[in-house]
Amino acid sequence: MDLHTAFLRARRGFREDAKLYAVAVSSLAVAFLCLATALLAITNLSAMAERWSRSGRMTIYVRDGAPDVDVQALRTTLAELPEVSSATTLSAAEAREQFVRDANVGGELAGLPADAFPASIEVTLRTGVTAARADEIAARVGHVAAVEGVETYRAFFQKLESLVLTGRTTAGIVAVLVLICVLAIVGNTIRLAVAGRRDEIEVLKLCGATDSFVRGPFLVEGALQGFTASLVAVVFLGVCYALLHAQLDGTIAALTGVRAAFLNPAVVVTLVLGGGVAGVVASAASLRRYLTV
Amino acid sequence: MSKRGPRTPAQAGGHETTGSRPFSFFRAGARNDGSAREKPILVLEDVYKYFDRDRPVLRGANLTIERGEFVFITGPSGAGKSTMLQLIYRKLMVDDGRILFCGRDIARLTGDSVPYLRRNLGIVFQDFKVVPHWTVAENVAVPLEILSMPQKVVRSRVAEALERVGLAGRGNDRTAVLSGGEQQRVAVARAIVTEPALVLADEPTGNLDPQLAIDILTLFEEINESGITVVFATHDHSLLEARPHRLVVIDEGRVFEARSGLQDWQGSGAVRRPEPTAAPVHVHTRGARIDADPTDVVQLHRVAG
């Protein structure tokens, strides 16, 4: 099969069946948009999970009115533990300031009094500290009189991990559904194109065209359908992301502790090229079934 | 990935005459058989074709066509003219016997090799088989695109072919807007654009009025004068009468051959048949009746009116 000739003939095919292909590409784009959106959600959930799993942190909330001496003694004791990387005290005012800075909220929330934020000791654990050991430390610290409570973030992290796992499973299911959509839509489009060009195919065969020469343009058309649809989906998602990002990023950061991110460039390239490959596969399957040359 | 066979000089854009064509067609990498030039372009040896086991369409057909010949194949509708041509371009397979194209048995070709056989043939049909929504040039260019010729060569060869069939300057017209005669000329141009060794015309005038039919026949004769062998199947007796070419009659699956056309037949009367049949055969065609004597002769008579 001469690729140049296949492209020229595929272009002629697109020209002749322009409406059919427009409908097919738009349908495929919706399917790819679902997949890209699922991947975007997974990307951000994974970033959150990564952020929280990597932190290995513990927040010890100090009881109101606890003497500074006790608090400093506790901090020193914690800092000397081999499992602890660092232990820093955070006053109520500093906690408020950090919230306003990290959350990027401003406005009314920035006007909250410092009393609304409890003083704390922020403990960073060394890498490799087991969950059981961290829980043991938290339990012992919890019995100290100056301590109001201890947050190890383990429950939140477990929920997040569960959410990411669910999201990944969902994305996998969506990917399979999208593949089925691509196979069905591209396959049926090619089938219609083959039926519409039956005379043309007969002429080609009588003039000495090989099977690959006849099939070539249809494969190119399938590839272009998949490629174009996935590209349209990614571009559309990118535009939507850009529009919403400026408005929602601060809130998301405040809620999750991580800033929203778009799809990794490698994922984008894989998605777009994968669309093309899926188009070729769908077209080949359809030709195998419906094109008797 | 290409399975193209080695190009002939003519296919590559040269102007070598058809008579010296090397016929390297069957598969990529196939050896050029120099002795093929010395052999008849087409030989049918005891060819049988059955669609119904009891009534073979062709029964023991024997025929030899030399290079540069113009051969009429005639017979009543259903006699097996189209079947014979379809066996030659391998749309159908012989059930018994051999068909040799340039000395090669085409019945033994694998399916993958058939396209390379067809690249050495030009085929014209009664229903034109042109793609109506393509332009004239796009239709004619198809065999050249299959050969992956450069666009520049394609354009010049298409223009040359259109000029030969009297459609110079019509390349950009949509084929659908052309008349029947013009569409058939497009089909002829497509058949000859690669300068094939053999042109098979299957009732090419069947959809045309008598004057256009004569024009198309003349066109085929001009093609034949350039050295291309032409096999012209028709049941139109007015065409057979008009030109003194070699005439082959197919009737009830058997092939009867005359050295020249209808006019000579009426003068000399008969041709030897390979095997006698039990009963006389009466073949009615437009303008004449062909009587096959059960002993060994075929006679043609004008039909009144």
Interface residues (C-beta under 8 A of the other chain):
Chain A: M1 D2 T5 L8 R9 R12 E16 D199 E200 E202 V203 L204 K205 L206 C207 G208 A209 T210 D211 S212 F213
Chain B: M1 S2 K3 R4 Y89 D112 P115 Y116 L117 R118 R119 L121 I123 K129 V130 V131 H133 W134 E138 N139 V142 P143 E145 I146 S148 R190
